[in-house]
Amino acid sequence: MARIKRAQIRKTRVKKLFARTKGFHLARNNTLRQAHEASLKAGSYAFAGRKQKKRHFRALWIQRINAALMPHDLSYSRFIHGLDLAGITLNRKQLSELAIHDPAAFATVVAQARAAADQGAKA
C-alpha cells in the first residue's frame, strides 16, 4: 500500500472546519460530512445576509424619516421630491440621523423641501 503523507494537512483542514461549525446543532458540528454541508450553507446565508443588511437599513432610515415628517404634514415622497428640486443632497442615513438628533435642523430642511416642492408644483 502506498504511504499517506497528508495527515497533518487533513487534520488542520478538519480542525478549521469544526471551528467554523462550532455551536451548530446536533451532528452538524462534529460529523465531517454534515459539518461541511452546514458550513457551505452558512457561508451562502452569510453572503446573502450582507446584501440584505443594506436593504434593511435603508428601509429603517425611510421609516424614521417618514415618522419624523408626520408632525410637518408632509408625505415622504413629496419630501424627497422637494429635496431633489431644492438641490439638497443629503442621503437617507444622514436625514434619519438629523431627524433623530437635531429636530430643529430637520425642520429647516423640511421647510426648504416644502418650498421647493410648492414652487415646482406652481411652475
HELIX and SHEET records of a PDB file:
HELIX    1   1 ALA A    7  ARG A   20  1                                  14    
HELIX    2   2 LEU A   26  ASN A   29  5                                   4    
HELIX    3   3 LEU A   32  LEU A   69  1                                  38    
HELIX    4   4 MET A   70  HIS A   72  5                                   3    
HELIX    5   5 TYR A   76  ALA A   86  1                                  11    
HELIX    6   6 ARG A   92  HIS A  101  1                                  10    
HELIX    7   7 PRO A  103  LYS A  122  1                                  20    
END                                                                             
